[in-house]
Amino acid sequence: MKAGVRIGIDENGLGARLGPMLVTAVLAEVDEGGARLLSRKLPKKLRADLDDSKRLVAHGNIALGEAWARVIAGGADSHPAELLTRLLAEDRSALTRHCPGHVEQQCWGVAGEAFGADEALLTRIRGHHRLLAERGVRLQLAKAHVLCSDRLNRLKAAGTNRFVADLHAMEGLFLSLRAGREAMVSAVCGKVGGIAEYGRFFGPLAGRLHTVLEEGRARSAYYFPTLGEIAFVRDADAADPLVMLASLVGKYLRELLMARVSRFYPEKLSEPDPPSGYHDPVSNRFVDATALIRKRRRVPDTCFQRFLDPQIDSAVSSEA
């Protein structure tokens, strides 16, 4: 692993029924010592708060992801909506271009929203942030693409499934974070489905001169002479620290946005916990319980839930 500019990219919500899919990137400037740190097992104290997101956070328990998001983003945001605005890869106006006015609050209503990470957790994460910087990994920023249900449905209707939408969002983040930097960039992304030959499906990177470094089930990597290297690695969220961070931040943002969907329907079926949006009993009951409410409010079904995609949904239905 070389020194330079490193990016970790991962998705959250690919196999969900409700709520958005998030594709999140974390960028760091890494010196030789930092490159060694990232290539080895992280120190024990750091691993307690930086590991596979599936081990550290879960539906309804995403304070750790929030803390990392706030520390990486910097600033002094007083509300989650402020933090989200700074983390978005696109302006809200672009994200709401196709939203019916009477439905926009389903995804953008902020009433009742508040931070959940306490000061002790934030202090601990700030300590990890300083340790990484001292060891040569200077976390610079995080950015996230939000693909809502309506956007995913429109893409599917045009022939682009969620796997390809995920890939194109990863490419877009790679290019946008690379822009304006003199140094070459090395990006590691979570594997997208069972794809091995990514060049066949490139969108933003299509047509750019590149060399295939390797292509296989576990890893596919490509070198672009004017950009750097991008690799798609199986289980990267359990092995690459920057991908781990991207997954933790993305999981927090997805939970934040899914909670807005839930709050938009106060008449929803009473449950001890809000729906996760995945293919689980609570989420399925939420869909059924809100059917008449959505009809009365004229909420287009395409804005509420995704078109069925049996191949994708069955492949990732266990994602949390």
PyMOL commands that set and color helices and strands:
alter all, ss='L'
color gray80, all
select helices_A, chain A and resi 32-39+44-47+53-56+63-73+80-87+92-95+101-103+105-108+119-134+149-157+162-178+198-200+236-238+241-263+281-289+291-296+301-304+310-316
alter helices_A, ss='H'
color red, helices_A
select strands_A, chain A and resi 4-12+21-30+137-147+185-190+211-215+219-224+228-233
alter strands_A, ss='S'
color yellow, strands_A
deselect
rebuild
show_as cartoon
